[in-house]
Amino acid sequence: MRVISGTYKGRLLQTVPNKLTRPTTDKVKESLFNRIGPFFNGGVCLDLFAGSGGLGIEALSRGIDHVIFVDQQRQAIEVIKNNLSQLNLTAHAEVYRNDAFRALKAVAKRNLTFNIIFLDPPYQKGFYQRLLQEIAKQNIADEQTVIVCEHEARESLPTRVETLEKVRTEKYGSTTAISLYRERKNLNE
């Protein structure tokens, strides 16, 4: 796995050496960032279910100022820290070993609003709806936030969850899809 573009383009990233983590492929990552960026003029990102940290690190490489990485696996946390250290990005990141729902409550207590939120939970867990509800409830997204849900291609995510509206879904082959959500407080927007 490597960084696709930006300051750290071409740099290799360590992956988590287990079958619990599924890294986002370079092709999907490149297409995703072309949709949501491709480059950023600062901002804050939340990378839930961060795995090796590839999506958050790609966002840093493309101009995001700060990323909060969250994963429950001890191995994943060590890999994220190693990848950040190798690229001298430790000062631009926070890394936490935590449950996603507890992490969402914790960042809400800090009154943070994110430019990008990456949701890439293990496939077949079926809790995107609950995650999106919690994001809306915790008020950590605004009209500028893009929420990125990576999921199985055969899974159809809801059109609307609370104040979050699905604005696009792209399928990548027969296994992976990405759905993008934005905050829409006004139903008539």
Sequence and secondary structure as in RCSB ss.txt:
>XXXX:A:sequence
MRVISGTYKGRLLQTVPNKLTRPTTDKVKESLFNRIGPFFNGGVCLDLFAGSGGLGIEALSRGIDHVIFVDQQRQ
AIEVIKNNLSQLNLTAHAEVYRNDAFRALKAVAKRNLTFNIIFLDPPYQKGFYQRLLQEIAKQNIADEQTVIVCE
HEARESLPTRVETLEKVRTEKYGSTTAISLYRERKNLNE
>XXXX:A:secstr
 B  SSTTTT B    SSSS     HHHHHHHHHHH SS SS EEEEET TTSHHHHHHHHTT SEEEEEES HH
HHHHHHHHHHHTT GGGEEEEE  HHHHHHHHHHTT   SEEEE   TT   HHHHHHHHHHHT   TT EEEEE
EETT    SEETTEEEEEEEEETTTEEEEEEEE  STT 
